[in-house]
Amino acid sequence: QIISDEDNPELPALTFRFWVLGIGLATFGSVLSEIYFWKPQNAIVSALFQLIISYMLGNAMHYAMPSTGIWRRLNPGPFNIKEHTCITIMASTASVTANAIGIVATLDLFYGVTLNPGAAIFQTFASQLIGYGFAGLLRTLLVWPTYALFPNQLPSISLLQSMHFSGLLNRKKMKYFWIVFGTIFCWEIIPTWMFPLLTAFSVICLADNGRSAVIRNIFGAGGSNEGLGLLSFGFDWTLITQAYPLYWPLQTQVSSWIGLAFGYALMGGCYYTDVFQGYSRGLPFMSTALFTGNGSSYNQSAILGSNNQLDPAKYAEVGPPFMTTTYAVSLLMTYASMGAAFSHILLWHWTELWEAFKGFNFLKSGQDFDDIHFRRMKVYKEVPQLWYGSLFIVSLGLAIGMAYVGMNTLPWWSVLLFTVIAFILAVILGFIYAVTGFQLSTGGFVQVIAAYVHPQQPIQNMYAKLYGYNTGYQTFAMLSDLKLGQYAKVPPRATFVAQVSGTILGAIFNYVLYKSIVDAHRADLINPIGTRIWSGWNSQEINSAAITWGALSAELYSPGKTYFQIPLGLLYGFLAPFLLYAMHRLFPRQRIWSYLNMPIIFTYLGWLPYSVNGMWWPGFVIGLYTQWWVRTRKPRWYNKYNYLTSAALDGGASIVYFILNFAVFGASGNAISFPTWWGNPDPSVISVGEFITASFFEMIVINRNQTIAWPPPFHDVITSDQPCSDEVYLIALLKCKKFIYLRSLNYHANPMLGKSHFLAILRPTYSHTDIGSERCSCSFTYPVTLTMRLL
């Protein structure tokens, strides 16, 4: 038995300690999550991190504060599991960057639109609290029944019960927890700061020594958008935990491994066979940004009118944008996973759907379920459906009102339409999340609909996604927290207060941090590649989807267009589960057909082309070892310690990563770099896991007063009538091992001069060009210094 049903109804929940620690940790978590939003590693703020911190602080408050007389109200006995769970729920609710803030940031970075702070924050309130209203209405379907396991909450409840329930076993478990916690805390300093090569260690890349771009693209994984990471092993738990090896059920992990295995072949094969024209146009192997046909960044403002809608005349002059092959294929798989989710739920979970919705049972209170934890919760007053319904109506009204403040984002009827769509998706995908712990993204599906409802309008497309996708995504998080409250026997009304409070605090501090980071690092966040410290890939993805679907859906996705196949992924995915279901019906004794989950397989087929990829192979080894070998060979140890191990590793890694972000990574000001060495190379020369493929051959310095003809011969400078307009030009003849793709703040380049040589003219302006399939960065300190590095 992993979860105990023990309970003491006399324990208080909404104590003074709850309010102090809940507000403090919610503020802290929302700040940290916003920092992570702009990092290349795609890290998250672990709820276990806040759970551990609140345990230490809660006990400290208990022992430090008086407990007699009037103080008894503020310090009502030992720190207990109910107030601890409420703190964790409040903090974790605030510790996810709201999609609304992502959209506000995208408007700021790519559209030059700065929303009024009040409008931005209230939009965030509305979109998230609508999702909470959904969660309350769906409790009878996705919280109270036994099949709604929510595997992601098992480490949290295992740790909570070990911390608060007495007995020799729990004392042993806590000793084990702190040993693992301390070990990972010390270790994480090494791969994250001192020895970043361990982020993704590839023997194949080291043996190749940078001679082949193919090797880097397939096996590289250490840098932002470097490669797919085949056989690359990461030793950074902050990354490894994103594979969820210790608590995802083996069935879920097997489907993800199958998707990843085919994903390596799919992404590499599509790129090198020039699917979607990414290879022939010299686009980067991995990036979520948009490019012109010659490989330079796509200037979206050049095709939009003053109202941020598509201007057909300007578009005809500029031409269509192009996506990298890997990103386009990933979108195709995302749509396929969405289509597969519909048919999967209808085929395998029709009975549960019918029981919940016939006669509108899901709206009725006082229902009974054969679940031990549900029965234990009957001693507490339940939150009436009226509360959730009222919260939903108020939030929806706020959303409609905010749509007309500052700028018109969506008409009122569109807010209603996409809210209904979000509810339908929440029901369907909530099943998958509750049973498997796996979340499917519905953003692309919603944007397909929005493209037809609001054609040629990228901003309205983003906001349609906000109310059609973010509200459903928030529903998943709220359902998960409601289940944790049920496991910990927290009074439902206390859980309600904790969730709503955390949502409000999170929205406020998400906004404050977004403004600070974007103002300080705007150039890095707009750069399609980013840096090792800061990356705007999340915002770039939001913008790319808005431009391609919102402004250019007909131009890009219509029959005969370059990306016509991408939305057809919905159809391909919808049909796929029927094959598995038919095989299951024909061969019911062959468990494999019911074991595989097509939505998960499709998702991981398209999962690789994003940022860093060093976590999948260690995740595979750890997941197979714990979820199969340990669970079958050592079941007692597994039940006692597996989820506790996950909690200790996630907690220790999260805490030290937070400390390092403010101490050395520059979140609080200037960064402090660890001394460069083989395992921590100078990022201005070469990034971790990336190798030089071009060497300096010849250079000519041209002063401002000189004039030249273009292109000059290799060894001469020729006078012409066209003066140079900048202070200094640098003309470099570079001898390259293969075709080179230059990207820098400091250059322009002419077309290729043969297969191994080209001329580049450098100056301090931002530009890039299509020269080939590999990518270099060229920077110079004029008048005479030239350095090369791969991006």
Secondary structure, DSSP 8 states (H G I E B T S, - for coil): --S-----TTS-SS-HHHHHHHHHHHHHHHHHHHHHHTSTT-----HHHHHHHHHHHHHHHHHHS--STTHHHHS-SS--HHHHHHHHHHHHHHSS--HHHHHHHHIIIII-----HHHHHHHHHHHHHHHHHHHHHTHHHHTSSTT---GGGHHHHHHHHHHHS-SHHHHHHHHHHHHHHHHHHHHTHIIIII-GGGGSB-HHHHHHTT--HHHHHHH--SSTT----TT-B---HHHHGGG-TTTS-HHHHHHHHHHHHHHHHHHHHHHHTTGGGTTTTT--SS-SSEE-TTSSB--GGGTB-TTSSB-HHHHHHH---EE-HHHHHHHHHHHHHHHHHHHHHHHHSHHHHHHHHGGGGGG-SS---S-HHHHHGGGS----HHHHHHHHHHHHHHHHHHTTSSS--S-HHHHHHHHHHHHHHHHHHHHHHHHH------HHHHHHHHHHHSTT-HHHHHHHHIIIIIHHHHHHHHHHHHHHHHHHT--HHHHHHHHHHHHHHHHHHHHHHHHHHHHHHHHHHHSSS--SS---HHHHHHHHHIIIIIITHHHHHSTTSTTTHHHHHHHHHHHHHHHHHHHHHH-TT-THHHH--HHHHHHHHT-SSSS---SHHHHHHHHHIIIIIIHHH-HHHIIIIIHHHHHHHHHHHHHHHHHHHHHTSSTTSS------BTTB--TTT--TT----EEEEEEEEEETT-B--SS--TT-----S-B--SSEEEEEEEEESS-EEEEESS-EE---SSSSEEEEEE-SS-EE----SEEEEEEEETTTEEEEE--
